[in-house]
Amino acid sequence: METSSITAQLENLFSEGKHAHAYLFYGIGVADKKEAALACARIATGIEDEGVRANPDVLVIGVREGEQGISIDDIRGIGRFLSFEPYFGKHKVVIIEEFERMKTEASSALLKILEEPPGRSTFILLSDHPHLLLHTVLSRVHKVDFSAGENAQDIDKIKEICNTLSVLICAHKVERFALIEQMVKGGDHEDIFEELVSFFHDMLYVTLKQDALVSHQFHVKEYQRIAAQKNYTPRALEQILSRLVAGAHIVKTTNANKRLILENIALSF
């Protein structure tokens, strides 16, 4: 679906007061997601002025200059912001950019707010990499995909990635390390952490008997086979996901060796 059509549908929901209390706008590229979020914020607060950053009922948060992620102090700021009634009598809106870069303690604090959101408040989370988000957060937001639709070539590539990851996860330790070295050096898996997070997220949904939430439906039977073969429990998968998300953050924000970090995490596969 075209992003303009998505934005129009969202604006209608907000205009009619039928919107959810929390959204995740995701997909590569910032402009469309952010513009949609700002448009929804203007409608929700009743202030149509384009200068939304000057709107006292809208709070926009992102990674501060010099910081590696969104901090617990930022979340405390959200709490203070929402503790006051809306100035213009409608809603307060919190927009969080690059949500996947939120630090662990900040994610835990925000999760508590999302579980019991204050009245007349709406959260709009923006992310290029939703697979890096914990499923506890994903389960509490309405997801809106701003990425372009997948064509046949994209689907073939995704299937190839899923098949490769299936082999990697089921391989013995020595073979697993060899495959990791090959994948990292080959250049075809620049986003290997994101690929693995997506894969394990899907496997977690399968073990939780929530197949409808699986992103890659064509691979459900394979997820089931691997989960049974490896005796994965939801808790074990959550631990692997947590390590992968932390590893992805380190790789993105430092010069750490991607292969060594991934090999260390792969010991728990």
C-alpha positions as CSV (number, residue, x, y, z in Angstrom):
1,M,0.0,0.0,0.0
2,E,1.3,3.5,-0.8
3,T,2.5,5.5,2.2
4,S,0.1,8.3,1.3
5,S,-2.8,5.9,1.6
6,I,-1.5,4.6,4.9
7,T,-1.2,8.1,6.3
8,A,-4.7,9.1,5.1
9,Q,-6.2,6.0,6.9
10,L,-4.3,6.9,10.1
11,E,-5.5,10.5,9.9
12,N,-9.1,9.3,9.6
13,L,-8.7,7.1,12.7
14,F,-7.3,10.0,14.7
15,S,-9.9,12.4,13.4
16,E,-12.7,10.0,14.5
17,G,-11.0,9.3,17.9
18,K,-10.7,5.6,17.0
19,H,-6.9,5.4,17.2
20,A,-5.0,3.0,19.5
21,H,-3.0,4.1,22.5
22,A,0.3,2.9,21.0
23,Y,1.6,2.5,17.4
24,L,4.8,1.2,15.8
25,F,5.5,2.8,12.4
26,Y,8.2,0.7,10.8
27,G,10.1,0.3,7.5
28,I,13.3,1.5,6.0
29,G,13.6,5.3,5.7
30,V,12.6,8.0,8.2
31,A,10.7,10.7,6.2
32,D,7.3,9.0,5.5
33,K,7.0,7.5,9.0
34,K,7.9,10.7,10.8
35,E,5.7,12.9,8.6
36,A,2.8,10.5,9.3
37,A,3.5,10.6,13.0
38,L,3.6,14.4,13.1
39,A,0.3,14.6,11.1
40,C,-1.4,12.2,13.5
41,A,0.0,14.2,16.5
42,R,-1.5,17.5,15.1
43,I,-4.9,15.8,14.8
44,A,-4.8,14.1,18.2
45,T,-3.9,17.3,20.0
46,G,-6.2,19.5,18.0
47,I,-3.4,21.8,16.9
48,E,-3.0,21.9,13.1
49,D,0.0,24.2,13.2
50,E,2.9,22.7,11.2
51,G,5.3,23.7,14.0
52,V,4.5,20.6,16.0
53,R,7.7,20.7,18.0
54,A,6.4,23.9,19.6
55,N,3.2,22.1,20.6
56,P,3.2,21.6,24.4
57,D,1.1,18.5,24.0
58,V,3.7,16.7,21.7
59,L,7.0,15.3,22.9
60,V,9.5,14.1,20.3
61,I,12.4,11.9,21.6
62,G,15.4,10.5,19.8
63,V,19.0,9.6,20.4
64,R,20.8,12.6,21.7
65,E,24.1,13.8,20.1
66,G,27.0,11.9,21.7
67,E,24.7,9.2,23.1
68,Q,24.6,5.6,22.0
69,G,20.9,5.2,22.6
70,I,17.7,6.4,24.2
71,S,18.3,6.5,28.0
72,I,16.3,6.0,31.2
73,D,16.4,9.7,31.7
74,D,14.5,10.2,28.5
75,I,11.8,7.8,29.7
76,R,11.6,9.6,33.0
77,G,11.0,12.7,31.0
78,I,8.1,11.0,29.3
79,G,6.6,10.2,32.7
80,R,6.8,13.9,33.7
81,F,5.4,15.0,30.4
82,L,2.4,12.7,30.8
83,S,1.8,13.6,34.4
84,F,0.2,16.9,33.3
85,E,-3.2,17.3,31.7
86,P,-3.2,18.3,27.9
87,Y,-3.0,22.0,27.5
88,F,-5.5,22.0,24.7
89,G,-8.0,19.6,26.1
90,K,-7.6,16.6,23.8
91,H,-4.6,14.3,23.7
92,K,-0.9,14.2,24.5
93,V,1.4,12.4,22.0
94,V,4.8,11.0,22.5
95,I,6.9,10.3,19.3
96,I,10.0,8.2,19.8
97,E,12.5,8.1,16.9
98,E,15.0,5.2,16.3
99,F,13.1,3.2,18.8
100,E,15.4,0.1,18.2
101,R,18.2,2.1,19.8
102,M,16.6,2.3,23.2
103,K,18.8,1.1,26.0
104,T,17.7,-2.0,28.0
105,E,16.7,-0.2,31.2
106,A,14.9,2.4,29.2
107,S,12.9,-0.3,27.4
108,S,11.9,-1.8,30.7
109,A,10.7,1.5,32.0
110,L,8.8,2.3,28.9
111,L,7.1,-1.1,28.9
112,K,5.6,-0.3,32.3
113,I,4.1,2.8,30.8
114,L,2.7,1.0,27.8
115,E,1.2,-1.7,30.0
116,E,-0.8,1.0,31.9
117,P,-0.9,4.1,29.6
118,P,-2.1,7.3,31.1
119,G,-5.5,8.5,29.9
120,R,-5.6,10.7,26.8
121,S,-2.1,9.7,25.7
122,T,-0.8,8.2,22.5
123,F,2.6,6.7,21.7
124,I,4.0,6.6,18.2
125,L,7.3,4.6,18.0
126,L,9.4,4.9,14.8
127,S,11.8,2.2,13.7
128,D,13.7,1.1,10.6
129,H,14.5,-2.3,12.2
130,P,11.4,-3.6,14.1
131,H,13.0,-7.1,14.3
132,L,15.4,-5.7,16.9
133,L,12.6,-4.9,19.3
134,L,11.6,-7.2,22.1
135,H,8.3,-9.1,21.5
136,T,7.0,-7.8,24.8
137,V,7.0,-4.3,23.2
138,L,5.7,-5.5,19.9
139,S,2.8,-7.2,21.6
140,R,1.6,-3.9,23.0
141,V,1.6,-1.8,19.9
142,H,-0.4,-1.6,16.7
143,K,2.1,-2.1,13.9
144,V,2.0,-0.1,10.7
145,D,4.3,-1.0,7.8
146,F,5.6,1.9,5.8
147,S,8.0,-0.2,3.7
148,A,7.4,-1.0,0.1
149,G,5.7,-4.2,-0.7
150,E,7.8,-7.3,-1.3
151,N,8.1,-8.5,-4.9
152,A,8.8,-12.0,-6.1
153,Q,12.6,-11.4,-6.0
154,D,12.4,-10.1,-2.4
155,I,10.5,-13.2,-1.3
156,D,12.9,-15.6,-3.0
157,K,15.8,-13.8,-1.2
158,I,14.0,-14.0,2.2
159,K,13.3,-17.8,1.6
160,E,17.0,-18.3,0.8
161,I,18.0,-16.4,4.0
162,C,15.6,-18.5,6.1
163,N,16.9,-21.7,4.7
164,T,20.5,-20.6,5.4
165,L,19.7,-19.7,9.0
166,S,18.0,-23.0,9.5
167,V,21.2,-24.8,8.5
168,L,23.3,-22.5,10.6
169,I,21.2,-23.0,13.8
170,C,21.0,-26.8,13.4
171,A,24.7,-27.2,12.6
172,H,27.3,-28.6,15.0
173,K,29.5,-26.1,16.7
174,V,32.5,-26.3,14.4
175,E,30.4,-26.2,11.3
176,R,28.3,-23.4,12.7
177,F,31.4,-21.2,13.3
178,A,32.6,-22.0,9.7
179,L,29.2,-20.9,8.3
180,I,29.3,-17.7,10.4
181,E,32.7,-16.8,9.1
182,Q,31.5,-17.5,5.5
183,M,28.4,-15.4,5.9
184,V,30.2,-12.4,7.5
185,K,32.9,-12.4,4.9
186,G,30.7,-13.1,2.0
187,G,28.9,-9.7,2.1
188,D,25.4,-11.2,1.4
189,H,24.5,-11.0,5.1
190,E,25.3,-7.4,6.0
191,D,22.3,-7.5,8.3
192,I,22.9,-10.9,9.8
193,F,21.9,-9.8,13.3
194,E,18.6,-8.4,12.0
195,E,18.0,-11.6,10.0
196,L,18.7,-13.8,13.1
197,V,16.5,-11.6,15.3
198,S,13.6,-11.9,12.8
199,F,14.1,-15.7,12.6
200,F,14.1,-16.2,16.4
201,H,11.2,-13.9,16.8
202,D,9.2,-16.0,14.4
203,M,10.3,-19.2,16.2
204,L,9.3,-17.7,19.6
205,Y,5.8,-17.0,18.2
206,V,5.6,-20.6,17.0
207,T,6.5,-22.0,20.5
208,L,3.9,-19.7,22.0
209,K,1.3,-21.1,19.6
210,Q,0.9,-17.7,18.0
211,D,1.5,-18.7,14.4
212,A,-0.6,-15.8,13.1
213,L,2.1,-13.4,14.3
214,V,4.9,-15.1,12.3
215,S,6.3,-12.8,9.7
216,H,7.4,-15.5,7.3
217,Q,4.4,-17.8,7.1
218,F,6.1,-20.0,4.4
219,H,8.6,-21.2,7.0
220,V,6.3,-22.1,9.9
221,K,6.7,-25.9,9.6
222,E,10.5,-25.4,9.5
223,Y,10.3,-23.2,12.7
224,Q,8.3,-26.0,14.3
225,R,10.8,-28.6,13.3
226,I,13.8,-26.7,14.6
227,A,12.1,-25.7,17.8
228,A,11.3,-29.4,18.5
229,Q,14.8,-30.6,17.5
230,K,16.5,-28.1,19.7
231,N,14.0,-28.3,22.5
232,Y,13.6,-24.6,22.6
233,T,11.4,-23.1,25.3
234,P,10.0,-19.6,25.1
235,R,12.3,-18.6,27.9
236,A,15.4,-19.9,26.0
237,L,14.3,-18.1,22.8
238,E,13.8,-14.9,24.8
239,Q,17.4,-15.2,26.1
240,I,18.8,-15.7,22.7
241,L,16.9,-12.8,21.3
242,S,18.1,-10.5,24.1
243,R,21.7,-11.5,23.4
244,L,21.2,-10.9,19.6
245,V,19.6,-7.5,20.2
246,A,22.5,-6.5,22.5
247,G,25.0,-7.8,20.0
248,A,23.4,-5.9,17.2
249,H,23.6,-2.7,19.2
250,I,27.3,-3.2,19.9
251,V,28.1,-3.9,16.3
252,K,26.1,-0.8,15.1
253,T,27.6,1.6,17.7
254,T,31.2,0.4,18.0
255,N,34.1,-1.1,16.0
256,A,33.7,-4.5,17.7
257,N,34.3,-7.7,15.6
258,K,31.0,-8.8,14.2
259,R,32.1,-12.4,13.7
260,L,33.5,-12.9,17.2
261,I,30.3,-11.4,18.8
262,L,28.1,-13.6,16.7
263,E,30.2,-16.8,17.4
264,N,29.9,-16.1,21.1
265,I,26.1,-15.7,20.9
266,A,25.8,-18.8,18.6
267,L,27.1,-21.0,21.4
268,S,23.6,-20.7,22.9
269,F,21.7,-21.7,19.7
